[in-house]
């Protein structure tokens, strides 16, 4: 009896709730989803705080001459070459670093000496294109003019349509215009009147920008496509950047562990790629930071192998070079493992040589060390060991089997910007030695088709380096044990 009364009561509650919601929707006249009527962009609370962006812009302003002006152009939306109505989008890392925005059709202007225009002094302006209702329907709400002061801490925001008129006034008494590097040519297309101009992929960026700024009246102005002070700022990661990179690394670590467990002989490489990316997305990564390398057997000797289509054989090593992206920052980690769960004798020997080289390099990743010395350290270890096991006879022959650099900086770009030769606290870099012995190499056949790389992400401090990816095992026996968990 009690159950029946409860059931009837619940039905009445549902009916009343439905009627209330119906009246509410009728009164408000909703004719389309609420998302399309949003007045503000959706800001993610786990990103870099807006105050950090303001500090970065102030530091850049302080590094520049009062006779200079700085511009950072966004990327534009562009149609995918495989589907005309699907927009791909990227973002200018320099613009994002200084503002936090990844929106297209945006220009940041910084004026160290200030510009007096109509009784107002300007030092920073963000030019943005306001969206039409149709653009909001197709692309979602972007940052609007009303959002920028509170959410981006920008002093002044103007419609993009005012940029060309305003830039001439600002540049009238300046001698240098710095353009933030932007490798994507679509930055020239953010102005509608430029879209019909003939432009080729061979255009270099300064010329491309000059045509976007073709009506500049100050003919003595020097236009520079590089600004070293900005690159030096990006080299040193602040605490928020370190936190986000660590998050990307932790997600990537879980992706590797899941993939070790899922690996089986007889499966195609792309199934391991799918397992990796599934884990990334499950743990909050937006996407891989770069195209994953899942290279089994002889494919491990192809440095940037991308097909990921080969069927994995029981005797294969699998080299996986992958990194999750989180809030614009990417991890970059490589591990090599035997799909059988057990290294052969030859595989383990080469594996331990690579590991020794990596450990040796990490040990010298300290403040004041020359970046170039990292490669030299790895080469010394690899040359000595390859002579000992009979793969080479002379030390300088090691470069046949260790064919790439050992490190690069990591940040908003996977291969992040760098101008300094000496390491400094706040640098985050990879350490990734490798040995590759393709079939036909001038050594005993027992070594053929072994390709091994081990890569970790390292933070430079005032004392000893911190391996941010240390949670992911890399000793041979530990790797075997992880793969063995599936048995």
Order of alpha helices (4+ residues) and beta strands (2+ residues): alpha-alpha-beta-beta-beta-alpha-beta-beta-alpha-alpha-beta-alpha-beta-alpha-beta-alpha-alpha-alpha-beta-beta-beta-beta-beta-beta-alpha-alpha-beta-beta-beta-beta-beta-alpha
